[in-house]
Amino acid sequence: MDYSILSRSYDLRGIYGVDIDEDFFFRLGYAFTQVIGKSKIALWYDARLSSPILKNAFTRGANFAWATIVDIWMCSSDMLSFATCHYDDIEAWVVITASHNPKEYNGMKSLAHSGEPYNLKKYGPAMVEIMQTLNQNTDAFREYFDPNIDNIYGKAVNTRKEVRDVTEDWTSHILSFIGKEIDFSKYRIVADGGNGVAGVFMNNLAEKAGFTLIPLYLEPDGNFPNHHPNPILAKNREEARSIILSWDADLGFCFDG
């Protein structure tokens, strides 16, 4: 596999099973941890079918480099940006995502605690070099993925993992921008998640704010069965537009995947 794809842009995008796979993301987790030199990394992922697989591989690689992973589960990129600066105990943040690319794609974006992205054009070459040094024997390499093994080729593996839900903190942060005198109970808001990750937070936001949520495709499904979660394309906004008009809604959102 061509690891140089890692340093071609500011973040990583590739076709799962062609450009990137479990092996690639194990090596990436190991190399990322080594290059940025952080010991506590938060990790989350989007709704794509390959995302949990790649998340687990990245976790194991980071563990092999002795980092502790904080598992945030499934979240959106704006939640990543918020949490990066909100939690002082976490040093770096990684999300497994391909944004609005077609469903066969996946990738990674990452941020430092300051909120500054880890630009892979800058850090990628050093990561590629480290990825290439790991054992190339596929059969032997499989033991890297066994979570019950805490010693690989004589090197101890950090198996510590934390779990954290940032939804409540993020929702409170969003509501902090809004005057308490506003009565949201009279508002009707359409939200089209395109079966991406918007459903993770929109229901909670509606409950806390008090507005009536008119949901469209908020259930995460990496097959994206209704339309692709790319609101840049007008055709992917048509249904939400129609629902806004027919329900006389006050506002509508179409979310990127």
Backbone bond lengths (Angstrom), bond angles and torsions (degrees), N, CA, C in turn:
res aa  C-N    CA-C-N  psi(-1)  N-CA   C-N-CA  omega(-1)  CA-C   N-CA-C  phi
1 M - - - 1.452 - - 1.537 109.35 -
2 D 1.312 115.41 142.98 1.462 120.67 -175.42 1.524 110.04 -86.40
3 Y 1.319 116.88 99.98 1.456 121.18 -178.05 1.523 112.70 -70.35
4 S 1.323 117.40 -16.28 1.466 119.92 -176.65 1.525 112.40 -65.29
5 I 1.343 117.48 -14.52 1.460 120.39 175.57 1.522 110.44 -56.89
6 L 1.334 115.65 -24.26 1.458 121.59 -177.22 1.525 112.81 -65.32
7 S 1.317 117.89 -27.35 1.465 120.55 -173.70 1.533 113.16 -108.84
8 R 1.319 117.56 16.50 1.458 120.21 -176.66 1.525 113.79 -87.09
9 S 1.331 117.23 -19.06 1.458 120.30 -178.25 1.523 108.70 -147.01
10 Y 1.325 116.44 179.49 1.469 120.40 -177.11 1.523 112.09 -69.67
11 D 1.355 117.05 -28.17 1.457 120.37 171.95 1.529 108.83 -134.63
12 L 1.324 116.97 -178.88 1.458 121.64 -171.15 1.521 111.16 -104.56
13 R 1.326 116.73 131.44 1.457 123.54 171.63 1.519 108.56 -139.06
14 G 1.320 116.85 137.28 1.454 120.09 177.41 1.514 110.65 -166.97
15 I 1.315 116.63 165.32 1.462 121.93 179.05 1.525 108.59 -82.95
16 Y 1.336 115.47 125.67 1.459 120.28 -179.81 1.531 110.20 -65.55
17 G 1.319 115.81 131.22 1.456 121.30 -178.63 1.515 113.91 89.74
18 V 1.329 116.77 -10.97 1.466 121.81 177.96 1.529 109.87 -117.94
19 D 1.318 115.59 -60.26 1.471 121.05 -179.06 1.524 112.67 -92.40
20 I 1.329 115.98 -33.22 1.470 121.31 -176.06 1.521 109.03 -137.04
21 D 1.320 116.53 151.84 1.448 121.61 176.39 1.525 109.25 -157.38
22 E 1.330 116.83 -169.84 1.454 122.15 -177.59 1.526 111.44 -61.55
23 D 1.316 115.89 -43.44 1.462 121.39 178.33 1.536 110.27 -59.24
24 F 1.320 115.99 -46.61 1.464 121.60 179.96 1.523 110.37 -57.46
25 F 1.345 116.94 -44.68 1.463 119.81 -174.96 1.523 112.87 -77.19
26 F 1.328 117.87 -25.12 1.462 117.81 170.38 1.526 109.32 -63.86
27 R 1.310 116.39 -48.63 1.467 121.11 179.55 1.530 111.02 -61.63
28 L 1.338 115.34 -38.74 1.458 120.22 179.88 1.533 110.71 -64.95
29 G 1.328 117.14 -43.75 1.457 120.02 178.26 1.519 111.98 -59.67
30 Y 1.323 115.30 -41.51 1.460 120.43 178.54 1.535 110.68 -66.25
31 A 1.332 116.41 -49.05 1.466 121.00 -175.86 1.524 111.46 -68.29
32 F 1.336 117.04 -41.54 1.468 120.66 179.05 1.526 110.36 -57.52
33 T 1.328 116.10 -45.97 1.463 120.46 -179.20 1.522 111.23 -63.66
34 Q 1.320 116.15 -41.30 1.459 120.16 -179.48 1.529 111.79 -65.70
35 V 1.313 116.49 -41.73 1.468 120.35 -173.94 1.521 112.00 -74.90
36 I 1.338 117.83 -43.66 1.471 118.64 -177.34 1.529 111.53 -82.61
37 G 1.339 116.86 -18.77 1.460 120.44 173.77 1.515 114.79 68.67
38 K 1.350 117.49 34.48 1.464 121.20 179.01 1.530 109.98 -109.81
39 S 1.328 115.70 147.54 1.462 119.62 -174.46 1.523 113.76 -105.68
40 K 1.344 117.37 -9.55 1.464 120.40 179.25 1.519 108.74 -135.08
41 I 1.328 115.92 111.32 1.458 122.08 -171.64 1.525 109.40 -123.26
42 A 1.332 116.73 127.30 1.460 121.23 174.44 1.528 108.93 -86.14
43 L 1.333 115.53 140.69 1.464 120.47 -174.71 1.516 109.44 -137.92
44 W 1.338 114.83 129.83 1.462 119.10 172.85 1.515 109.70 -142.29
45 Y 1.331 116.42 -178.51 1.460 119.34 -170.54 1.522 110.31 -153.99
46 D 1.343 114.94 165.35 1.457 119.70 -179.81 1.529 110.46 -98.29
47 A 1.335 116.45 -166.82 1.462 121.24 -170.44 1.528 114.14 -85.53
48 R 1.313 118.31 1.36 1.463 119.90 -177.11 1.522 111.58 -64.12
49 L 1.324 116.29 148.28 1.459 121.19 -175.07 1.521 112.28 -61.61
50 S 1.328 117.34 -31.29 1.462 120.59 -178.13 1.524 113.02 -85.80
51 S 1.332 117.77 -9.19 1.466 120.26 -172.53 1.531 114.13 -63.30
52 P 1.352 119.94 -45.45 1.468 118.44 178.04 1.532 112.95 -61.02
53 I 1.330 116.76 -35.75 1.462 121.20 179.32 1.526 110.19 -64.97
54 L 1.326 116.09 -46.88 1.464 120.63 -178.82 1.519 111.20 -70.06
55 K 1.327 117.02 -34.21 1.466 120.36 176.99 1.523 110.47 -62.31
56 N 1.332 116.56 -44.91 1.465 120.24 -179.58 1.523 111.42 -64.82
57 A 1.337 116.59 -38.42 1.467 119.95 179.00 1.524 110.99 -67.31
58 F 1.326 116.91 -43.59 1.475 121.05 177.86 1.524 109.76 -61.03
59 T 1.331 116.61 -43.17 1.471 121.14 178.99 1.515 111.10 -57.14
60 R 1.335 115.71 -47.39 1.462 119.62 -178.41 1.526 111.44 -64.10
61 G 1.324 116.71 -38.39 1.459 120.29 177.61 1.515 112.22 -65.85
62 A 1.336 116.10 -42.61 1.455 119.92 177.87 1.529 111.09 -65.49
63 N 1.336 116.13 -38.29 1.464 120.18 175.10 1.522 111.35 -60.42
64 F 1.326 115.80 -39.32 1.470 120.99 179.90 1.528 110.68 -63.59
65 A 1.342 116.64 -29.45 1.459 121.44 175.29 1.528 111.30 -89.83
66 W 1.321 115.22 8.92 1.458 124.25 172.82 1.528 113.90 74.22
67 A 1.316 117.43 28.50 1.461 120.78 172.46 1.523 109.85 -92.63
68 T 1.321 115.73 149.97 1.459 121.75 171.31 1.527 108.00 -93.92
69 I 1.328 116.23 129.77 1.458 121.41 179.76 1.528 109.96 -98.29
70 V 1.333 115.50 132.17 1.463 121.52 172.30 1.525 107.05 -102.01
71 D 1.322 116.43 110.59 1.455 122.45 -175.09 1.525 109.75 -83.40
72 I 1.337 115.70 114.11 1.466 121.77 -177.81 1.523 111.35 -96.54
73 W 1.299 118.20 -5.52 1.463 125.44 -179.16 1.521 109.46 70.15
74 M 1.313 118.41 -138.54 1.464 122.39 -173.36 1.525 109.91 -99.60
75 C 1.325 116.98 123.96 1.463 121.45 -177.74 1.529 109.97 -147.45
76 S 1.321 114.71 173.44 1.464 120.82 179.80 1.519 110.95 -99.27
77 S 1.315 116.41 166.22 1.463 121.25 -177.89 1.520 112.22 -66.12
78 D 1.343 117.59 -33.82 1.461 118.79 178.30 1.522 111.17 -68.76
79 M 1.332 116.90 -31.49 1.458 120.42 174.29 1.522 110.24 -68.01
80 L 1.336 116.29 -34.50 1.466 120.63 175.57 1.520 110.21 -61.44
81 S 1.328 116.98 -47.34 1.461 120.79 -178.28 1.526 111.23 -61.75
82 F 1.327 116.04 -42.35 1.462 120.16 178.15 1.531 111.11 -62.58
83 A 1.319 115.92 -51.99 1.462 120.30 -173.67 1.522 112.48 -65.85
84 T 1.325 116.76 -30.00 1.457 120.97 -179.47 1.525 111.57 -55.53
85 C 1.311 116.13 -41.76 1.466 120.38 -178.46 1.523 112.99 -94.98
86 H 1.329 117.55 -14.06 1.468 120.82 -173.97 1.526 113.16 -83.56
87 Y 1.329 116.98 -37.06 1.468 120.72 -174.33 1.526 109.85 -101.74
88 D 1.312 115.60 113.11 1.463 120.48 -175.02 1.522 113.78 -75.37
89 D 1.332 117.85 -18.43 1.462 119.51 -174.52 1.528 113.12 -85.16
90 I 1.332 117.37 -7.06 1.462 120.79 -178.04 1.524 109.43 -108.02
91 E 1.329 115.99 133.72 1.461 121.29 -170.23 1.528 114.55 -96.20
92 A 1.320 117.06 -23.50 1.466 120.71 -179.55 1.520 108.69 -153.96
93 W 1.333 114.75 156.08 1.463 121.03 -176.37 1.526 109.62 -131.99
94 V 1.327 115.33 137.10 1.462 121.09 -179.76 1.526 108.27 -133.00
95 V 1.321 117.07 136.42 1.455 120.85 173.85 1.529 108.53 -125.27
96 I 1.326 115.08 133.31 1.461 121.75 175.48 1.521 107.16 -88.19
97 T 1.325 117.41 109.59 1.462 121.15 -174.10 1.523 110.58 -161.35
98 A 1.325 114.61 157.38 1.469 120.62 170.10 1.521 109.75 -125.85
99 S 1.342 115.72 19.98 1.460 121.24 175.86 1.530 110.56 54.34
100 H 1.329 118.20 -124.27 1.463 120.64 -176.60 1.528 112.59 -99.70
101 N 1.328 117.87 16.45 1.459 119.93 176.55 1.534 110.78 -67.95
102 P 1.337 118.27 162.78 1.469 120.87 178.63 1.527 112.79 -55.61
103 K 1.332 116.37 158.50 1.464 121.73 -167.98 1.529 113.76 -63.68
104 E 1.325 118.27 -22.35 1.462 119.67 179.63 1.527 112.81 -77.31
105 Y 1.321 116.99 -8.35 1.464 121.64 179.71 1.534 111.18 -88.83
106 N 1.314 114.77 157.80 1.455 121.45 166.49 1.521 107.96 -155.53
107 G 1.334 116.69 179.66 1.454 118.64 -177.40 1.507 111.95 175.49
108 M 1.318 116.19 -153.54 1.457 121.63 -176.06 1.519 110.24 -154.61
109 K 1.334 115.91 142.38 1.446 121.95 165.75 1.530 106.70 -131.57
110 S 1.321 116.74 154.97 1.467 119.60 -174.17 1.524 110.25 -148.88
111 L 1.339 114.56 152.32 1.453 121.94 -178.69 1.522 110.38 -135.50
112 A 1.321 115.29 147.92 1.462 120.79 170.12 1.521 108.81 -82.23
113 H 1.317 117.08 169.49 1.468 121.34 -179.55 1.529 111.12 -60.69
114 S 1.302 117.28 -26.92 1.464 121.47 179.01 1.526 112.31 -72.22
115 G 1.335 117.13 -12.43 1.453 121.65 -174.82 1.517 112.93 94.77
116 E 1.315 116.78 -5.97 1.466 120.90 178.62 1.527 110.15 -77.17
117 P 1.337 117.97 130.84 1.461 119.99 179.11 1.532 112.12 -66.38
118 Y 1.321 115.58 147.66 1.462 120.39 168.16 1.524 107.08 -83.25
119 N 1.314 116.45 95.89 1.456 121.98 -177.12 1.524 109.28 -69.87
120 L 1.334 116.49 117.48 1.462 119.99 -175.06 1.527 113.04 -71.69
121 K 1.332 117.72 -16.01 1.468 118.61 171.78 1.525 110.38 -65.60
122 K 1.334 115.12 -28.87 1.464 120.67 179.21 1.524 111.35 -88.30
123 Y 1.345 116.86 -49.06 1.463 121.19 -173.63 1.531 113.28 -92.15
124 G 1.335 116.77 -19.63 1.460 120.91 -174.73 1.519 115.75 -58.26
125 P 1.328 119.66 -46.60 1.472 119.35 -177.68 1.527 113.50 -56.73
126 A 1.331 117.21 -41.12 1.460 119.70 178.46 1.522 110.94 -67.47
127 M 1.331 117.31 -35.49 1.461 120.74 177.66 1.526 110.68 -66.88
128 V 1.326 116.63 -42.65 1.461 120.95 178.97 1.520 110.80 -58.45
129 E 1.307 116.67 -43.63 1.466 121.05 -179.90 1.528 111.21 -59.51
130 I 1.326 117.01 -42.02 1.465 121.04 178.93 1.522 110.84 -70.16
131 M 1.321 117.55 -41.75 1.468 121.17 178.97 1.518 111.70 -57.15
132 Q 1.318 116.26 -35.68 1.465 121.08 -178.19 1.524 113.22 -74.05
133 T 1.348 116.84 -17.00 1.463 119.41 -177.74 1.523 112.84 -84.06
134 L 1.347 117.76 -16.67 1.458 119.81 -177.44 1.522 110.92 -71.36
135 N 1.315 114.97 158.75 1.468 122.03 -176.65 1.529 111.13 -51.68
136 Q 1.306 117.02 131.27 1.459 121.99 -177.34 1.529 113.22 -95.70
137 N 1.333 118.05 -4.92 1.463 122.10 -178.85 1.528 108.75 -75.38
138 T 1.337 116.68 111.44 1.457 120.70 -173.72 1.516 112.19 -60.81
139 D 1.336 118.23 -43.25 1.457 120.22 -178.09 1.525 111.28 -64.29
140 A 1.322 116.05 -45.40 1.459 119.60 179.35 1.516 110.90 -67.14
141 F 1.325 115.33 -31.01 1.464 120.36 -175.80 1.525 111.98 -67.10
142 R 1.336 116.96 -24.97 1.455 120.77 -177.15 1.519 112.28 -59.30
143 E 1.315 118.16 -31.55 1.454 119.02 -178.27 1.529 111.88 -66.25
144 Y 1.319 117.21 -17.62 1.460 119.68 174.81 1.530 111.25 -60.94
145 F 1.321 117.26 -28.25 1.454 121.02 -173.37 1.525 113.22 -92.02
146 D 1.326 118.34 -3.00 1.454 121.91 -179.84 1.529 108.84 -82.26
147 P 1.354 118.48 109.93 1.468 120.22 -176.57 1.515 113.66 -67.95
148 N 1.340 117.02 -11.77 1.459 120.20 179.59 1.526 112.60 -85.06
149 I 1.317 116.48 -9.24 1.466 120.87 179.67 1.522 109.19 -93.87
150 D 1.323 116.59 122.61 1.468 119.54 -179.09 1.522 112.29 -111.76
151 N 1.364 115.64 13.70 1.456 119.65 178.00 1.519 107.87 -148.40
152 I 1.336 116.83 117.70 1.461 121.55 -177.04 1.514 109.30 -119.35
153 Y 1.337 115.85 118.64 1.467 120.97 -178.85 1.522 112.09 49.48
154 G 1.332 114.77 40.09 1.459 119.72 176.47 1.514 114.75 84.26
155 K 1.348 117.14 -0.58 1.463 120.42 179.96 1.524 109.67 -107.91
156 A 1.332 116.66 127.44 1.464 121.14 -179.97 1.523 110.57 -66.60
157 V 1.329 115.98 149.10 1.459 122.56 179.35 1.523 108.82 -116.86
158 N 1.317 116.46 131.54 1.461 121.31 176.23 1.520 108.71 -74.85
159 T 1.310 118.14 115.76 1.463 121.17 -178.84 1.525 112.33 -102.37
160 R 1.342 116.76 8.75 1.458 119.44 -179.71 1.532 110.79 -72.23
161 K 1.323 115.46 136.36 1.458 120.88 177.43 1.522 108.69 -146.29
162 E 1.312 115.91 138.60 1.454 121.67 175.14 1.520 109.36 -112.39
163 V 1.315 116.45 157.19 1.463 122.20 176.94 1.531 107.82 -123.00
164 R 1.324 116.35 134.17 1.463 119.86 -178.85 1.526 109.79 -142.51
165 D 1.328 116.69 135.04 1.466 122.74 175.84 1.530 107.66 -104.08
166 V 1.322 117.39 117.36 1.470 120.99 -177.21 1.525 112.41 -96.75
167 T 1.344 117.53 1.09 1.463 120.74 -171.68 1.522 112.55 -59.98
168 E 1.328 117.65 -46.17 1.461 120.38 -177.42 1.529 111.32 -64.19
169 D 1.325 116.85 -44.14 1.472 120.18 179.86 1.523 110.80 -64.30
170 W 1.321 116.26 -40.59 1.465 119.88 179.95 1.529 111.08 -65.89
171 T 1.333 116.73 -43.03 1.463 120.86 179.00 1.522 111.00 -61.52
172 S 1.323 116.66 -43.63 1.466 120.77 177.75 1.517 110.98 -61.97
173 H 1.324 116.26 -37.25 1.465 120.84 178.85 1.525 110.60 -64.55
174 I 1.321 117.42 -45.27 1.467 121.46 179.35 1.529 110.41 -61.02
175 L 1.332 116.46 -44.46 1.458 120.41 -177.17 1.524 112.41 -70.67
176 S 1.333 116.77 -18.68 1.467 119.86 179.72 1.529 112.04 -68.61
177 F 1.335 117.75 -16.85 1.460 121.37 179.25 1.532 112.41 -82.72
178 I 1.332 116.31 -7.88 1.457 121.03 -170.58 1.525 109.82 -111.17
179 G 1.314 116.46 134.46 1.453 120.59 178.96 1.522 112.35 -61.92
180 K 1.327 116.67 137.31 1.461 121.40 -177.34 1.521 112.14 -67.25
181 E 1.331 116.31 -15.93 1.466 119.09 -178.83 1.532 112.23 -78.58
182 I 1.333 117.09 -10.42 1.469 120.54 -178.44 1.524 109.78 -77.75
183 D 1.329 115.45 127.92 1.465 121.35 177.52 1.526 108.79 -96.23
184 F 1.327 116.31 104.83 1.463 120.49 -177.08 1.528 112.60 -81.40
185 S 1.307 117.01 -9.37 1.473 118.73 -175.08 1.530 112.59 -63.01
186 K 1.315 117.82 -19.12 1.471 121.20 -179.25 1.528 112.88 -90.45
187 Y 1.335 116.67 -3.22 1.464 120.07 -176.44 1.529 111.68 -96.88
188 R 1.326 113.87 141.16 1.473 120.97 172.60 1.524 108.25 -116.74
189 I 1.311 115.30 125.39 1.465 120.79 -173.67 1.523 109.97 -126.73
190 V 1.315 115.96 128.03 1.465 122.85 176.43 1.520 109.18 -90.22
191 A 1.318 116.61 135.12 1.464 121.05 176.15 1.517 108.75 -132.86
192 D 1.331 115.71 116.22 1.459 122.42 176.98 1.527 108.34 -104.53
193 G 1.315 115.81 107.86 1.464 120.81 -178.47 1.512 114.02 -87.20
194 G 1.335 117.71 -10.21 1.460 119.95 -179.46 1.518 113.14 58.22
195 N 1.348 116.74 25.41 1.471 123.23 -176.60 1.521 112.87 61.91
196 G 1.352 115.66 24.39 1.460 120.28 172.02 1.521 110.16 -90.53
197 V 1.330 117.05 -142.13 1.467 120.39 -172.96 1.524 113.84 -97.39
198 A 1.328 118.67 2.23 1.469 120.20 -175.85 1.522 112.07 -60.24
199 G 1.320 117.17 -31.12 1.459 120.29 -179.83 1.511 113.43 -63.13
200 V 1.323 116.51 -19.82 1.454 120.73 -179.98 1.521 110.62 -62.99
201 F 1.342 116.50 -33.69 1.465 118.53 -174.59 1.530 114.87 -119.57
202 M 1.340 119.19 -22.33 1.466 119.62 -172.41 1.524 112.39 -66.16
203 N 1.317 118.09 -39.66 1.458 119.99 179.24 1.526 110.74 -63.89
204 N 1.322 116.10 -40.76 1.457 120.38 179.37 1.526 110.84 -67.05
205 L 1.337 116.43 -40.81 1.463 120.75 179.29 1.526 110.74 -63.71
206 A 1.330 117.19 -42.31 1.458 121.13 179.32 1.527 111.40 -63.21
207 E 1.319 115.57 -41.43 1.464 120.03 -179.99 1.525 111.42 -64.28
208 K 1.346 115.98 -43.91 1.463 120.24 -177.40 1.535 111.75 -72.23
209 A 1.342 116.88 -39.25 1.464 120.31 -177.51 1.521 112.04 -79.79
210 G 1.336 115.96 -31.67 1.456 119.86 177.21 1.510 115.66 97.16
211 F 1.340 118.32 5.30 1.466 119.25 178.74 1.525 110.84 -83.31
212 T 1.328 115.40 162.06 1.462 120.98 176.25 1.517 108.52 -84.53
213 L 1.309 115.94 120.80 1.463 121.35 -179.27 1.519 109.67 -94.86
214 I 1.316 115.42 127.54 1.467 121.50 173.61 1.530 106.13 -106.27
215 P 1.330 117.51 99.64 1.466 120.44 -169.44 1.530 113.24 -87.47
216 L 1.312 114.14 140.70 1.461 121.49 171.35 1.523 108.20 -129.46
217 Y 1.320 116.92 114.41 1.463 122.74 170.77 1.534 112.92 55.11
218 L 1.331 115.61 49.41 1.461 120.15 179.03 1.525 112.94 -88.47
219 E 1.334 117.61 -4.52 1.457 120.16 178.14 1.527 109.22 -81.25
220 P 1.342 118.17 119.38 1.476 119.95 179.25 1.527 111.43 -59.65
221 D 1.314 116.58 128.07 1.464 122.85 178.73 1.525 107.56 -153.12
222 G 1.329 115.29 108.81 1.456 120.72 -176.11 1.508 115.66 -65.80
223 N 1.338 117.41 -6.92 1.465 119.69 173.40 1.524 111.62 -81.60
224 F 1.332 116.84 -12.42 1.466 123.29 -178.53 1.532 110.63 45.56
225 P 1.351 116.58 62.69 1.470 120.69 -169.15 1.524 115.54 -72.16
226 N 1.327 118.39 -18.66 1.466 119.97 -174.47 1.517 113.14 -98.12
227 H 1.318 116.10 -48.85 1.463 121.46 170.01 1.513 106.90 -163.85
228 H 1.323 115.25 162.78 1.461 118.61 -178.17 1.526 109.68 -72.17
229 P 1.348 118.87 138.83 1.467 120.65 -177.80 1.525 112.71 -77.82
230 N 1.305 114.92 61.22 1.463 121.45 178.56 1.527 108.31 -130.47
231 P 1.335 117.51 90.61 1.473 120.18 -175.51 1.523 113.93 -73.20
232 I 1.332 117.13 -3.28 1.470 118.77 175.24 1.527 109.97 -63.32
233 L 1.342 116.21 -33.33 1.458 121.03 179.97 1.523 110.14 -82.48
234 A 1.317 116.47 128.36 1.461 121.49 -175.87 1.522 112.61 -58.11
235 K 1.327 117.71 -36.37 1.469 120.34 -177.85 1.522 111.92 -62.81
236 N 1.333 116.99 -26.16 1.463 120.32 179.90 1.524 112.83 -83.37
237 R 1.323 116.88 -4.71 1.458 121.47 177.04 1.529 112.85 -104.92
238 E 1.329 116.60 -8.44 1.460 120.13 -171.30 1.521 112.84 -62.27
239 E 1.319 117.87 -44.66 1.465 119.61 -176.71 1.527 110.71 -65.63
240 A 1.329 116.97 -42.61 1.464 119.86 177.95 1.528 110.23 -61.64
241 R 1.316 116.63 -41.62 1.463 120.92 178.83 1.524 110.69 -59.96
242 S 1.331 116.23 -43.58 1.459 120.97 179.86 1.530 111.39 -64.23
243 I 1.343 117.01 -40.71 1.462 121.14 -179.65 1.530 110.72 -68.39
244 I 1.320 117.52 -38.27 1.467 121.09 177.14 1.531 110.28 -58.16
245 L 1.308 116.13 -44.34 1.460 120.70 -178.30 1.526 111.71 -70.95
246 S 1.335 116.83 -44.47 1.466 119.34 -175.86 1.532 112.53 -70.57
247 W 1.335 117.19 -29.88 1.465 121.56 178.80 1.531 111.85 -94.27
248 D 1.324 116.66 -0.72 1.467 120.26 -175.53 1.532 110.37 51.44
249 A 1.329 115.24 45.89 1.468 120.18 -177.33 1.525 110.58 -75.52
250 D 1.315 114.65 158.07 1.466 120.51 -178.30 1.523 113.41 -85.23
251 L 1.318 116.12 -23.43 1.454 119.73 -173.49 1.521 109.15 -161.96
252 G 1.325 115.76 154.66 1.464 119.02 176.86 1.511 110.75 -142.95
253 F 1.327 115.68 146.24 1.470 122.22 176.17 1.517 109.68 -125.58
254 C 1.328 115.96 136.89 1.466 122.13 169.35 1.521 107.47 -118.86
255 F 1.309 116.43 122.25 1.453 120.05 -170.01 1.534 112.67 -100.07
256 D 1.313 113.77 141.59 1.457 121.90 167.97 1.523 108.79 -64.33
257 G 1.337 116.37 151.91 1.460 120.14 -177.82 1.486 114.71 -64.86
